[in-house]
Amino acid sequence: MDVIKIIEKLAKTARNEPITQFDVSDNVMAQINLLQQEKVGLLPLELFAGITAVAASIVTFFSIQAWQYIVNPLFQLFVPYQGVSLW
C-alpha cells in the first residue's frame, strides 16, 4: 500500500469516529466561586504591624535620649546636680 492511501484510510476512519462531548464549565465555575469566597484575614498582620510600630516608637524615644546623653560629655558632669538649681 501506498503511504498516502494509508493516511487517507486513517483520515476516513477518524471522520467516522463519534466525538465524545463533555462539559467542564460547572466544575470550573465551582472552583472560581470557592476562590472568591475565601477571604484573606488581615487581622494578624494588622496586629503585628501595630505592635511593631509601638515598639519602634519606644525604642526611638529611648535612643534619642541616649544619643543626647552620649553626644555631650559635659552632660555627665552635671547629671548628679540635675535637682539643684545652678543659677
C-alpha positions as CSV (number, residue, x, y, z in Angstrom):
1,M,0.0,0.0,0.0
2,D,1.0,3.5,-0.7
3,V,1.6,5.8,2.3
4,I,-0.9,8.3,1.0
5,K,-3.6,5.6,0.8
6,I,-2.9,4.6,4.4
7,I,-3.2,8.3,5.6
8,E,-6.5,8.6,3.6
9,K,-7.8,5.5,5.2
10,L,-6.9,6.7,8.7
11,A,-8.5,10.1,8.0
12,K,-11.7,8.4,6.8
13,T,-11.9,6.3,9.9
14,A,-11.2,9.3,12.1
15,R,-14.0,11.2,10.4
16,N,-16.4,8.4,11.2
17,E,-15.5,8.2,14.8
18,P,-18.1,9.6,17.2
19,I,-16.9,12.7,19.1
20,T,-17.3,12.4,22.9
21,Q,-18.6,15.6,24.3
22,F,-18.2,16.6,27.9
23,D,-18.8,19.8,29.9
24,V,-16.4,21.1,32.4
25,S,-17.9,24.5,32.9
26,D,-19.7,23.6,36.0
27,N,-16.5,22.3,37.7
28,V,-14.6,25.4,36.6
29,M,-17.3,27.8,37.9
30,A,-17.5,25.9,41.2
31,Q,-13.7,26.3,41.7
32,I,-13.9,30.0,40.8
33,N,-16.7,30.5,43.4
34,L,-14.6,28.8,46.0
35,L,-11.7,31.0,45.3
36,Q,-13.9,34.1,45.6
37,Q,-15.4,33.0,48.8
38,E,-12.1,32.6,50.6
39,K,-11.4,35.9,52.4
40,V,-7.9,36.6,53.5
41,G,-7.8,37.7,57.1
42,L,-5.5,40.6,57.6
43,L,-6.1,40.9,61.3
44,P,-3.0,39.1,62.4
45,L,-0.9,41.2,60.1
46,E,-2.5,44.4,61.4
47,L,-1.9,43.4,65.0
48,F,1.7,42.6,64.3
49,A,2.2,45.9,62.4
50,G,0.6,47.9,65.3
51,I,2.8,46.2,68.0
52,T,5.9,46.7,65.9
53,A,5.0,50.4,65.4
54,V,4.6,50.8,69.2
55,A,7.9,49.0,69.9
56,A,9.7,51.1,67.3
57,S,8.4,54.4,68.8
58,I,9.5,53.3,72.3
59,V,13.0,52.4,71.0
60,T,13.2,55.6,69.1
61,F,12.3,57.7,72.2
62,F,14.9,56.0,74.3
63,S,17.6,56.1,71.6
64,I,17.1,59.8,71.2
65,Q,17.5,60.3,75.0
66,A,20.6,58.0,75.0
67,W,22.0,59.9,72.0
68,Q,21.7,63.2,73.8
69,Y,23.4,61.7,76.8
70,I,26.3,60.2,74.8
71,V,26.9,63.2,72.5
72,N,27.6,65.8,75.2
73,P,30.3,64.5,77.5
74,L,29.9,67.6,79.8
75,F,26.4,66.5,80.4
76,Q,27.8,63.6,82.5
77,L,29.4,66.1,84.9
78,F,26.1,67.7,85.7
79,V,24.0,64.5,86.0
80,P,24.3,64.5,89.8
81,Y,23.3,68.1,90.0
82,Q,20.1,68.0,88.0
83,G,17.9,68.5,91.0
84,V,20.0,71.6,92.1
85,S,19.4,74.9,90.5
86,L,22.7,76.2,89.1
87,W,21.7,79.8,88.7
